[in-house]
Amino acid sequence: MVKLTKIYTRGGDGGQTSLSDGSRVAKDDDRVAAYGDVDELNAVIGLARLRADGAMADMLARIQQDLFDLGADLATPIVADPKYPPLRIVDAQVDRLEGEIDQLGKKLAALNSFILPGGSTLAAHLHLGRTVARRAERHATTLARGVEVNGAALRYLNRLSDLLFQMARHANSDGATDILWVPGANR
């Protein structure tokens, strides 16, 4: 476990921050952008959890734990012989998301149009989470163009946005109260 004894260190006052391996990078480094988006996503999931209950709340709780794993993964450069074994997202976490996507999909109404973010408050929070997950995925993909990134971490972000979409539809009475896009409705 991590033990924090002091919240501010002044170490970042010059525009740099430390990665988990102790190396220093600029605060706008691609790696920091990627795990910063994951942190923001975790906060959005926290908002959604305030409205969720039962199995949905349990899924969101697992996702929040995974997102800390994911942030640690992205904050730790991949090196040949690390001093300590790094925490990495594993395929079993991705597989769990896929199983949850499939389970929710069995209950959902067929899609006849794109869906506008909204409906219930929970669905709106989940749609916001979906968009932040996509941004985190874009930043992680940018990072992966320059350095080695755990492939399971990228797959996790991709599946998570799909799961959040399914969860939002589930929160809208299994899709019955989704707000559908009507192309050209206001022409």
N, CA, C and O of each residue as an XYZ file, in Angstrom:
748
protein
N       0.837     -1.187      0.000
C       0.000      0.000      0.000
C       0.879      1.246      0.000
O       2.038      1.215      0.413
N       0.310      2.308     -0.461
C       1.001      3.590     -0.502
C       0.714      4.333      0.787
O      -0.423      4.354      1.258
N       1.739      4.942      1.357
C       1.562      5.745      2.558
C       1.988      7.174      2.223
O       3.140      7.423      1.867
N       1.055      8.093      2.341
C       1.328      9.504      2.066
C       1.398     10.251      3.384
O       0.435     10.266      4.151
N       2.526     10.862      3.640
C       2.675     11.614      4.879
C       2.613     13.109      4.643
O       2.403     13.880      5.579
N       2.796     13.530      3.385
C       2.751     14.942      3.060
C       2.106     15.096      1.693
O       2.469     14.396      0.748
N       1.161     16.001      1.585
C       0.423     16.170      0.341
C       1.188     17.035     -0.652
O       1.208     16.727     -1.844
N       1.801     18.083     -0.198
C       2.577     18.912     -1.135
C       4.062     18.701     -0.901
O       4.522     18.523      0.227
N       4.807     18.726     -2.019
C       6.255     18.502     -1.937
C       7.048     19.643     -2.552
O       8.257     19.745     -2.341
N       6.384     20.492     -3.304
C       7.013     21.582     -4.061
C       7.859     21.073     -5.231
O       8.451     21.867     -5.961
N       7.917     19.758     -5.407
C       8.723     19.175     -6.469
C       8.214     19.480     -7.867
O       8.973     19.413     -8.834
N       6.949     19.811     -7.978
C       6.369     20.088     -9.287
C       6.239     21.558     -9.606
O       5.663     21.919    -10.632
N       6.759     22.407     -8.754
C       6.602     23.854     -8.958
C       7.260     24.353    -10.234
O       6.875     25.399    -10.756
N       8.245     23.626    -10.744
C       8.935     24.042    -11.965
C       8.371     23.427    -13.224
O       8.974     23.543    -14.292
N       7.208     22.765    -13.120
C       6.570     22.220    -14.313
C       6.938     20.780    -14.619
O       6.645     20.282    -15.706
N       7.575     20.106    -13.673
C       7.898     18.692    -13.854
C       7.253     17.880    -12.741
O       6.883     18.410    -11.694
N       7.126     16.582    -12.991
C       6.579     15.671    -12.002
C       7.380     14.380    -12.046
O       8.091     14.116    -13.016
N       7.265     13.586    -11.009
C       7.967     12.303    -10.947
C       7.047     11.183    -11.386
O       5.872     11.146    -11.022
N       7.595     10.274    -12.168
C       6.885      9.050    -12.507
C       7.087      8.043    -11.376
O       7.843      8.300    -10.439
N       6.429      6.929    -11.464
C       6.509      5.943    -10.380
C       7.904      5.361    -10.218
O       8.236      4.852     -9.147
N       8.730      5.427    -11.263
C      10.101      4.920    -11.151
C      11.084      5.988    -10.678
O      12.286      5.735    -10.606
N      10.579      7.179    -10.354
C      11.413      8.272     -9.870
C      11.931      9.209    -10.950
O      12.461     10.276    -10.637
N      11.788      8.832    -12.215
C      12.248      9.712    -13.293
C      11.354     10.948    -13.372
O      10.185     10.910    -12.989
N      11.917     12.028    -13.867
C      11.201     13.311    -13.933
C      10.828     13.592    -15.387
O      11.624     13.391    -16.304
N       9.588     14.063    -15.568
C       9.103     14.452    -16.890
C       8.294     15.742    -16.745
O       7.877     16.114    -15.649
N       8.086     16.412    -17.878
C       7.243     17.605    -17.888
C       5.804     17.224    -17.555
O       5.346     16.129    -17.881
N       5.109     18.133    -16.907
C       3.726     17.855    -16.514
C       2.790     17.701    -17.707
O       1.687     17.173    -17.565
N       3.225     18.163    -18.894
C       2.398     17.978    -20.082
C       2.930     16.852    -20.975
O       2.575     16.769    -22.151
N       3.773     15.997    -20.420
C       4.284     14.826    -21.123
C       3.112     13.916    -21.515
O       2.103     13.865    -20.812
N       3.246     13.203    -22.630
C       2.180     12.305    -23.088
C       1.790     11.280    -22.025
O       0.616     10.935    -21.892
N       2.767     10.799    -21.276
C       2.484      9.814    -20.231
C       1.615     10.434    -19.138
O       0.659      9.813    -18.673
N       1.945     11.643    -18.734
C       1.182     12.327    -17.687
C      -0.233     12.641    -18.181
O      -1.198     12.534    -17.425
N      -0.346     13.031    -19.456
C      -1.671     13.288    -20.031
C      -2.521     12.025    -19.992
O      -3.703     12.082    -19.653
N      -1.928     10.885    -20.336
C      -2.685      9.632    -20.368
C      -3.167      9.236    -18.977
O      -4.347      8.938    -18.792
N      -2.250      9.230    -17.987
C      -2.729      8.795    -16.671
C      -3.538      9.889    -15.981
O      -4.321      9.593    -15.079
N      -3.367     11.141    -16.384
C      -4.227     12.210    -15.874
C      -5.667     12.043    -16.334
O      -6.603     12.282    -15.572
N      -5.837     11.628    -17.594
C      -7.186     11.354    -18.099
C      -7.815     10.181    -17.360
O      -9.016     10.186    -17.090
N      -7.011      9.181    -17.035
C      -7.515      8.029    -16.279
C      -7.970      8.479    -14.889
O      -8.984      7.999    -14.382
N      -7.231      9.390    -14.282
C      -7.611      9.933    -12.977
C      -8.938     10.692    -13.087
O      -9.820     10.537    -12.242
N      -9.070     11.507    -14.128
C     -10.332     12.232    -14.343
C     -11.479     11.250    -14.549
O     -12.568     11.443    -14.007
N     -11.243     10.208    -15.323
C     -12.261      9.193    -15.558
C     -12.698      8.555    -14.243
O     -13.886      8.310    -14.036
N     -11.755      8.289    -13.366
C     -12.089      7.698    -12.079
C     -13.011      8.624    -11.280
O     -13.929      8.159    -10.604
N     -12.762      9.930    -11.361
C     -13.633     10.893    -10.663
C     -15.040     10.878    -11.253
O     -16.018     10.968    -10.511
N     -15.155     10.767    -12.571
C     -16.473     10.702    -13.211
C     -17.194      9.419    -12.790
O     -18.395      9.435    -12.524
N     -16.459      8.319    -12.733
C     -17.068      7.060    -12.287
C     -17.545      7.199    -10.838
O     -18.583      6.649    -10.470
N     -16.789      7.932    -10.020
C     -17.221      8.193     -8.646
C     -18.555      8.918     -8.597
O     -19.393      8.621     -7.746
N     -18.759      9.873     -9.508
C     -20.054     10.566     -9.592
C     -21.162      9.599     -9.993
O     -22.257      9.630     -9.432
N     -20.871      8.749    -10.955
C     -21.884      7.780    -11.396
C     -22.267      6.841    -10.258
O     -23.434      6.482    -10.103
N     -21.281      6.448     -9.468
C     -21.563      5.527     -8.353
C     -22.544      6.114     -7.349
O     -23.246      5.372     -6.663
N     -22.599      7.435     -7.258
C     -23.554      8.067     -6.340
C     -24.994      7.770     -6.738
O     -25.888      7.812     -5.893
N     -25.226      7.474     -8.000
C     -26.577      7.210     -8.516
C     -26.850      5.733     -8.746
O     -27.991      5.346     -8.998
N     -25.815      4.901     -8.662
C     -25.955      3.482     -8.994
C     -26.247      2.658     -7.750
O     -25.965      3.077     -6.627
N     -26.818      1.480     -7.970
C     -27.004      0.535     -6.878
C     -26.859     -0.886     -7.416
O     -26.763     -1.095     -8.626
N     -26.844     -1.840     -6.522
C     -26.798     -3.242     -6.905
C     -25.597     -3.598     -7.772
O     -24.477     -3.150     -7.528
N     -25.859     -4.415     -8.790
C     -24.797     -4.910     -9.674
C     -24.078     -3.770    -10.391
O     -22.871     -3.847    -10.625
N     -24.811     -2.718    -10.738
C     -24.198     -1.562    -11.416
C     -23.185     -0.893    -10.493
O     -22.083     -0.560    -10.929
N     -23.534     -0.694     -9.246
C     -22.610     -0.089     -8.288
C     -21.385     -0.983     -8.088
O     -20.265     -0.488     -7.962
N     -21.601     -2.287     -8.058
C     -20.485     -3.225     -7.903
C     -19.535     -3.146     -9.099
O     -18.317     -3.141     -8.926
N     -20.088     -3.084    -10.303
C     -19.248     -2.962    -11.502
C     -18.432     -1.682    -11.453
O     -17.236     -1.690    -11.748
N     -19.075     -0.584    -11.083
C     -18.376      0.699    -11.030
C     -17.282      0.690     -9.962
O     -16.227      1.294    -10.154
N     -17.523      0.015     -8.845
C     -16.503     -0.091     -7.803
C     -15.291     -0.857     -8.324
O     -14.153     -0.466     -8.065
N     -15.527     -1.952     -9.061
C     -14.418     -2.707     -9.643
C     -13.660     -1.859    -10.662
O     -12.431     -1.898    -10.721
N     -14.395     -1.100    -11.457
C     -13.765     -0.237    -12.455
C     -12.875      0.793    -11.778
O     -11.763      1.045    -12.243
N     -13.344      1.394    -10.689
C     -12.515      2.390    -10.001
C     -11.209      1.775     -9.503
O     -10.152      2.398     -9.604
N     -11.274      0.571     -8.971
C     -10.046     -0.103     -8.543
C      -9.124     -0.353     -9.738
O      -7.917     -0.119     -9.666
N      -9.716     -0.834    -10.841
C      -8.939     -1.075    -12.058
C      -8.290      0.203    -12.574
O      -7.164      0.174    -13.070
N      -8.997      1.322    -12.459
C      -8.458      2.578    -12.980
C      -7.227      3.026    -12.202
O      -6.335      3.656    -12.769
N      -7.165      2.708    -10.906
C      -5.932      2.993    -10.178
C      -4.807      2.085    -10.668
O      -3.666      2.526    -10.801
N      -5.128      0.809    -10.940
C      -4.134     -0.087    -11.536
C      -3.662      0.470    -12.873
O      -2.466      0.484    -13.163
N      -4.607      0.927    -13.680
C      -4.290      1.457    -15.001
C      -3.421      2.705    -14.905
O      -2.466      2.859    -15.667
N      -3.746      3.593    -13.976
C      -2.923      4.786    -13.780
C      -1.502      4.417    -13.387
O      -0.543      5.009    -13.881
N      -1.366      3.432    -12.493
C      -0.032      2.972    -12.089
C       0.705      2.364    -13.274
O       1.906      2.575    -13.440
N      -0.012      1.614    -14.090
C       0.579      1.003    -15.281
C       1.131      2.084    -16.209
O       2.287      2.024    -16.629
N       0.291      3.073    -16.524
C       0.707      4.133    -17.451
C       1.801      5.020    -16.864
O       2.593      5.596    -17.610
N       1.854      5.136    -15.544
C       2.864      5.974    -14.884
C       4.215      5.276    -14.732
O       5.187      5.882    -14.282
N       4.267      4.018    -15.106
C       5.498      3.231    -14.934
C       6.063      2.840    -16.294
O       5.501      1.980    -16.972
N       7.169      3.461    -16.699
C       7.779      3.081    -17.976
C       8.136      1.601    -18.003
O       8.539      1.029    -16.990
N       7.985      0.993    -19.167
C       8.371     -0.400    -19.345
C       9.883     -0.443    -19.567
O      10.414      0.175    -20.490
N      10.552     -1.184    -18.701
C      12.007     -1.365    -18.806
C      12.312     -2.857    -18.738
O      11.511     -3.645    -18.235
N      13.484     -3.232    -19.253
C      13.860     -4.641    -19.351
C      13.992     -5.319    -17.990
O      13.528     -6.446    -17.818
N      14.609     -4.657    -17.035
C      14.870     -5.285    -15.742
C      14.485     -4.325    -14.620
O      15.349     -3.685    -14.019
N      13.163     -4.224    -14.334
C      12.744     -3.246    -13.320
C      13.232     -3.631    -11.922
O      13.379     -4.806    -11.587
N      13.474     -2.602    -11.131
C      13.921     -2.809     -9.749
C      12.843     -3.537     -8.942
O      13.152     -4.409     -8.130
N      11.573     -3.173     -9.171
C      10.431     -3.804     -8.517
C       9.447     -4.230     -9.607
O       9.360     -3.573    -10.644
N       8.710     -5.310     -9.390
C       7.714     -5.709    -10.397
C       6.623     -4.641    -10.504
O       5.993     -4.305     -9.502
N       6.396     -4.109    -11.694
C       5.384     -3.051    -11.846
C       3.966     -3.622    -11.832
O       3.739     -4.777    -12.193
N       3.037     -2.800    -11.414
C       1.621     -3.161    -11.470
C       1.148     -2.897    -12.892
O       1.252     -1.771    -13.378
N       0.642     -3.899    -13.553
C       0.175     -3.781    -14.930
C      -1.255     -4.309    -15.045
O      -1.649     -5.230    -14.330
N      -2.015     -3.718    -15.946
C      -3.316     -4.263    -16.318
C      -3.054     -5.606    -16.986
O      -2.095     -5.747    -17.745
N      -3.902     -6.592    -16.708
C      -3.747     -7.924    -17.289
C      -4.980     -8.268    -18.123
O      -6.042     -7.663    -17.975
N      -4.812     -9.256    -19.001
C      -5.896     -9.631    -19.904
C      -7.164    -10.049    -19.169
O      -8.263     -9.849    -19.686
N      -7.037    -10.627    -17.975
C      -8.227    -11.042    -17.222
C      -9.120     -9.842    -16.900
O     -10.341     -9.987    -16.837
N      -8.536     -8.673    -16.697
C      -9.341     -7.472    -16.434
C     -10.099     -7.054    -17.698
O     -11.250     -6.622    -17.623
N      -9.459     -7.181    -18.833
C     -10.113     -6.877    -20.115
C     -11.226     -7.897    -20.367
O     -12.327     -7.533    -20.779
N     -10.934     -9.163    -20.119
C     -11.923    -10.223    -20.320
C     -13.158     -9.994    -19.452
O     -14.282    -10.218    -19.901
N     -12.952     -9.545    -18.204
C     -14.084     -9.276    -17.322
C     -14.990     -8.204    -17.922
O     -16.214     -8.332    -17.899
N     -14.373     -7.135    -18.465
C     -15.168     -6.078    -19.100
C     -15.972     -6.642    -20.270
O     -17.150     -6.321    -20.425
N     -15.346     -7.472    -21.085
C     -16.047     -8.062    -22.227
C     -17.240     -8.895    -21.774
O     -18.307     -8.840    -22.386
N     -17.063     -9.664    -20.708
C     -18.168    -10.453    -20.184
C     -19.311     -9.576    -19.702
O     -20.480     -9.898    -19.917
N     -18.976     -8.465    -19.048
C     -20.010     -7.553    -18.568
C     -20.711     -6.855    -19.730
O     -21.920     -6.632    -19.675
N     -19.973     -6.510    -20.772
C     -20.581     -5.911    -21.976
C     -21.588     -6.891    -22.566
O     -22.713     -6.509    -22.888
N     -21.188     -8.148    -22.708
C     -22.064     -9.165    -23.298
C     -23.305     -9.392    -22.441
O     -24.409     -9.521    -22.969
N     -23.129     -9.443    -21.113
C     -24.272     -9.652    -20.216
C     -25.283     -8.521    -20.343
O     -26.482     -8.769    -20.474
N     -24.809     -7.292    -20.306
C     -25.723     -6.150    -20.432
C     -26.379     -6.121    -21.807
O     -27.554     -5.774    -21.934
N     -25.624     -6.484    -22.829
C     -26.143     -6.440    -24.195
C     -27.344     -7.339    -24.415
O     -28.193     -7.044    -25.257
N     -27.429     -8.445    -23.663
C     -28.555     -9.373    -23.805
C     -29.880     -8.730    -23.416
O     -30.938     -9.148    -23.889
N     -29.827     -7.713    -22.553
C     -31.042     -7.096    -22.022
C     -31.461     -5.838    -22.786
O     -32.582     -5.358    -22.623
N     -30.568     -5.308    -23.613
C     -30.799     -3.987    -24.197
C     -31.661     -4.026    -25.456
O     -31.585     -4.957    -26.258
N     -32.479     -2.992    -25.605
C     -33.260     -2.823    -26.828
C     -32.312     -2.602    -28.004
O     -31.222     -2.053    -27.840
N     -32.737     -3.034    -29.188
C     -31.921     -2.844    -30.393
C     -31.742     -1.356    -30.667
O     -32.618     -0.542    -30.373
N     -30.590     -1.021    -31.235
C     -30.307      0.382    -31.579
C     -30.838      0.697    -32.971
O     -30.573     -0.035    -33.925
N     -31.586      1.785    -33.082
C     -32.102      2.230    -34.371
C     -31.503      3.561    -34.790
O     -31.772      4.044    -35.890
N     -30.702      4.154    -33.932
C     -30.078      5.443    -34.203
C     -28.937      5.620    -33.218
O     -28.788      4.836    -32.280
N     -28.134      6.650    -33.433
C     -27.157      7.017    -32.417
C     -27.898      7.576    -31.212
O     -29.021      8.067    -31.333
N     -27.267      7.498    -30.061
C     -27.895      7.919    -28.813
C     -27.266      9.226    -28.348
O     -26.045      9.382    -28.356
N     -28.123     10.164    -27.940
C     -27.636     11.401    -27.346
C     -27.311     11.128    -25.877
O     -28.066     10.435    -25.195
N     -26.198     11.666    -25.390
C     -25.869     11.461    -23.977
C     -26.952     12.068    -23.088
O     -27.272     13.251    -23.204
N     -27.498     11.265    -22.222
C     -28.522     11.773    -21.320
C     -29.512     10.695    -20.964
O     -29.183      9.510    -20.912
N     -30.728     11.127    -20.721
C     -31.755     10.231    -20.208
C     -31.793     10.405    -18.708
O     -32.174     11.467    -18.214
N     -31.406      9.381    -17.980
C     -31.350      9.486    -16.526
C     -30.047     10.167    -16.105
O     -29.109     10.281    -16.894
N     -30.004     10.614    -14.858
C     -28.781     11.229    -14.329
C     -27.629     10.235    -14.364
O     -26.512     10.598    -14.735
N     -27.884      8.981    -13.982
C     -26.847      7.965    -14.015
C     -26.341      7.769    -15.442
O     -25.132      7.707    -15.667
N     -27.246      7.672    -16.397
C     -26.831      7.482    -17.797
C     -25.982      8.655    -18.277
O     -24.993      8.455    -18.983
N     -26.360      9.875    -17.902
C     -25.577     11.045    -18.312
C     -24.161     10.977    -17.757
O     -23.207     11.286    -18.471
N     -24.005     10.576    -16.494
C     -22.669     10.430    -15.908
C     -21.880      9.326    -16.612
O     -20.681      9.471    -16.848
N     -22.543      8.239    -16.942
C     -21.864      7.140    -17.628
C     -21.436      7.538    -19.034
O     -20.360      7.151    -19.491
N     -22.270      8.307    -19.720
C     -21.883      8.809    -21.049
C     -20.687      9.758    -20.931
O     -19.789      9.724    -21.772
N     -20.667     10.592    -19.910
C     -19.511     11.454    -19.691
C     -18.263     10.598    -19.456
O     -17.197     10.878    -20.005
N     -18.404      9.570    -18.651
C     -17.290      8.650    -18.428
C     -16.825      8.013    -19.721
O     -15.622      7.867    -19.940
N     -17.754      7.634    -20.578
C     -17.405      7.033    -21.871
C     -16.546      7.982    -22.691
O     -15.566      7.557    -23.304
N     -16.902      9.265    -22.709
C     -16.128     10.221    -23.513
C     -14.748     10.474    -22.904
O     -13.777     10.651    -23.639
N     -14.646     10.495    -21.580
C     -13.347     10.670    -20.938
C     -12.488      9.423    -21.167
O     -11.276      9.532    -21.354
N     -13.111      8.239    -21.155
C     -12.373      7.003    -21.447
C     -11.807      7.044    -22.860
O     -10.677      6.613    -23.089
N     -12.584      7.561    -23.807
C     -12.092      7.671    -25.192
C     -10.915      8.658    -25.269
O      -9.955      8.423    -26.003
N     -10.991      9.746    -24.519
C      -9.868     10.698    -24.512
C      -8.630     10.052    -23.901
O      -7.523     10.212    -24.415
N      -8.819      9.323    -22.804
C      -7.689      8.629    -22.182
C      -7.084      7.632    -23.166
O      -5.864      7.490    -23.239
N      -7.928      6.952    -23.913
C      -7.441      6.002    -24.916
C      -6.643      6.724    -26.010
O      -5.605      6.235    -26.455
N      -7.136      7.882    -26.433
C      -6.391      8.648    -27.453
C      -5.020      9.063    -26.922
O      -4.017      8.933    -27.624
N      -4.973      9.561    -25.686
C      -3.679      9.972    -25.121
C      -2.757      8.774    -24.897
O      -1.548      8.881    -25.104
N      -3.306      7.645    -24.480
C      -2.485      6.443    -24.301
C      -1.961      5.952    -25.653
O      -0.840      5.452    -25.741
N      -2.760      6.092    -26.692
C      -2.329      5.714    -28.041
C      -1.215      6.635    -28.518
O      -0.251      6.177    -29.133
N      -1.338      7.928    -28.240
C      -0.263      8.867    -28.567
C       1.011      8.475    -27.831
O       2.089      8.460    -28.424
N       0.897      8.161    -26.558
C       2.044      7.724    -25.772
C       2.684      6.488    -26.401
O       3.908      6.393    -26.495
N       1.845      5.541    -26.832
C       2.346      4.278    -27.378
C       3.079      4.460    -28.707
O       3.851      3.589    -29.108
N       2.850      5.568    -29.385
C       3.607      5.841    -30.615
C       5.056      6.192    -30.309
O       5.928      6.037    -31.165
N       5.319      6.666    -29.092
C       6.671      7.086    -28.743
C       7.428      6.137    -27.833
O       8.656      6.069    -27.886
N       6.700      5.400    -26.995
C       7.333      4.472    -26.052
C       6.486      3.207    -25.969
O       5.331      3.189    -26.394
N       7.070      2.163    -25.424
C       6.327      0.915    -25.251
C       5.278      1.093    -24.152
O       5.567      1.616    -23.076
N       4.058      0.648    -24.446
C       2.945      0.708    -23.502
C       2.327     -0.686    -23.437
O       2.237     -1.378    -24.452
N       1.912     -1.087    -22.269
C       1.252     -2.374    -22.063
C       0.011     -2.451    -22.960
O      -0.905     -1.639    -22.826
N      -0.017     -3.418    -23.864
C      -1.151     -3.569    -24.774
C      -2.462     -3.813    -24.054
O      -3.512     -3.357    -24.506
N      -2.414     -4.533    -22.930
C      -3.642     -4.786    -22.170
C      -4.224     -3.481    -21.629
O      -5.441     -3.364    -21.486
N      -3.380     -2.507    -21.328
C      -3.871     -1.206    -20.839
C      -4.666     -0.501    -21.934
O      -5.716      0.083    -21.666
N      -4.169     -0.556    -23.159
C      -4.891      0.060    -24.276
C      -6.210     -0.668    -24.541
O      -7.240     -0.036    -24.779
N      -6.169     -1.996    -24.498
C      -7.396     -2.772    -24.714
C      -8.409     -2.492    -23.603
O      -9.610     -2.407    -23.860
N      -7.920     -2.350    -22.366
C      -8.819     -2.066    -21.243
C      -9.589     -0.766    -21.490
O     -10.807     -0.721    -21.315
N      -8.887      0.276    -21.893
C      -9.551      1.557    -22.142
C     -10.579      1.445    -23.267
O     -11.661      2.026    -23.184
N     -10.242      0.703    -24.305
C     -11.162      0.528    -25.420
C     -12.427     -0.185    -24.958
O     -13.534      0.259    -25.263
N     -12.275     -1.277    -24.233
C     -13.449     -2.021    -23.754
C     -14.222     -1.231    -22.719
O     -15.449     -1.310    -22.673
N     -13.523     -0.468    -21.884
C     -14.220      0.282    -20.842
C     -15.189      1.286    -21.437
O     -16.302      1.438    -20.934
N     -14.795      1.968    -22.486
C     -15.727      2.934    -23.086
C     -16.954      2.205    -23.627
O     -18.068      2.721    -23.537
N     -16.760      1.006    -24.190
C     -17.904      0.217    -24.663
C     -18.800     -0.206    -23.505
O     -20.025     -0.153    -23.609
N     -18.182     -0.628    -22.399
C     -18.971     -1.027    -21.236
C     -19.754      0.152    -20.681
O     -20.923      0.005    -20.322
N     -19.130      1.312    -20.606
C     -19.841      2.484    -20.077
C     -21.025      2.855    -20.968
O     -22.054      3.314    -20.472
N     -20.887      2.658    -22.274
C     -22.008      2.882    -23.195
C     -23.146      1.913    -22.877
O     -24.305      2.315    -22.781
N     -22.802      0.627    -22.713
C     -23.821     -0.372    -22.390
C     -24.477     -0.068    -21.038
O     -25.690     -0.208    -20.879
N     -23.660      0.349    -20.073
C     -24.192      0.662    -18.747
C     -25.135      1.861    -18.807
O     -26.155      1.882    -18.118
N     -24.801      2.856    -19.623
C     -25.677      4.028    -19.775
C     -27.021      3.611    -20.355
O     -28.068      4.085    -19.913
N     -26.992      2.734    -21.336
C     -28.252      2.246    -21.916
C     -29.041      1.456    -20.879
O     -30.263      1.579    -20.796
N     -28.347      0.651    -20.095
C     -29.012     -0.106    -19.035
C     -29.661      0.849    -18.032
O     -30.767      0.596    -17.554
N     -28.967      1.948    -17.718
C     -29.503      2.942    -16.776
C     -30.715      3.666    -17.355
O     -31.492      4.261    -16.608
N     -30.884      3.625    -18.658
C     -32.059      4.207    -19.307
C     -33.078      3.112    -19.622
O     -33.514      2.956    -20.763
N     -33.441      2.370    -18.602
C     -34.453      1.311    -18.716
C     -34.125      0.336    -19.831
O     -34.968      0.015    -20.668
N     -32.884     -0.128    -19.826
C     -32.389     -1.068    -20.838
C     -32.579     -0.549    -22.265
O     -32.855     -1.312    -23.191
N     -32.426      0.747    -22.414
C     -32.496      1.378    -23.730
C     -33.854      1.940    -24.077
O     -33.982      2.677    -25.055
N     -34.875      1.613    -23.299
C     -36.234      2.066    -23.621
C     -36.377      3.578    -23.515
O     -37.202      4.169    -24.211
N     -35.583      4.212    -22.653
C     -35.682      5.672    -22.493
C     -34.442      6.398    -23.012
O     -34.198      7.550    -22.654
N     -33.653      5.715    -23.865
C     -32.541      6.401    -24.519
C     -33.091      7.568    -25.342
O     -34.206      7.504    -25.859
N     -32.314      8.606    -25.451
C     -32.678      9.748    -26.290
C     -31.967      9.561    -27.626
O     -30.739      9.610    -27.699
N     -32.742      9.349    -28.665
C     -32.178      9.047    -29.973
C     -31.893     10.301    -30.777
O     -32.634     11.282    -30.718
N     -30.802     10.248    -31.531
C     -30.450     11.321    -32.463
C     -31.398     11.237    -33.649
O     -31.622     10.165    -34.212
N     -31.950     12.385    -34.019
C     -32.781     12.507    -35.207
C     -32.008     13.378    -36.192
O     -31.970     14.597    -36.021
N     -31.394     12.795    -37.212
C     -30.580     13.583    -38.143
C     -31.375     14.715    -38.779
O     -32.478     14.510    -39.286
N     -30.806     15.897    -38.743
C     -31.429     17.066    -39.363
C     -32.701     17.529    -38.689
O     -33.496     18.226    -39.319
N     -32.927     17.175    -37.448
C     -34.188     17.471    -36.752
C     -34.466     18.970    -36.646
O     -35.626     19.376    -36.570
N     -33.446     19.775    -36.641
C     -33.663     21.219    -36.431
C     -33.364     22.069    -37.658
O     -33.044     23.251    -37.531
N     -33.460     21.497    -38.804
C     -33.233     22.250    -40.044
C     -34.407     23.144    -40.352
O     -34.396     23.854    -41.357
